Structure formats: structure tokens, C-alpha cells
Amino acid sequence: MPPEPITDAQRIERAMQPYAEVDAHFRNQEWEDAMALYDAAYRELLARLLLERPCRPSLQGRAVELYD
């Protein structure tokens, strides 16, 4: 029994596979870079808030409780 013939769509998909993998890698890298920038900005903002206002550990299980 001969193998099934390969369709044009299958040929195109196979030819594009390496490019799809590279594209997925760069999309993931862009996402990681964006999240790293967001994380750094969030940490900087939090540090500024904590320097401007005193804080103490919360007794209700929250991370910190700010007060004036």
C-alpha cells in the first residue's frame, strides 16, 4: 500500500516549522523582557512608597500595612 501523498498545505507547514519555532522563541523572549521591565518598575514604585510612608507588619496576614 503506497503512502498517502503529501498535500501542499502539509509541505508549507513543514517548510515553515523552523520559522514558527524561532518566532515563538522571540515572542516568549519579548514577553519575558516586558515582564522584567514591569517587575522592576513595580519594585521601584513600592520602594518609593515605603520610603515615603512608615510601615509595619500587619497582624491580619497582609504583607505590610501603611499608615500616616
C-alpha positions, 0 to 999 in steps of 0.5 A: 500500500503506497503512502498517502501523498503529501498535500501542499498545505502539509509541505508549507507547514513543514517548510515553515516549522523552523520559522514558527519555532524561532518566532515563538522563541522571540515572542516568549523572549519579548514577553519575558523582557516586558515582564522584567521591565514591569517587575522592576518598575513595580519594585521601584514604585513600592520602594518609593512608597515605603520610603515615603510612608512608615510601615509595619507588619500587619497582624491580619496576614497582609504583607505590610500595612501603611499608615500616616 
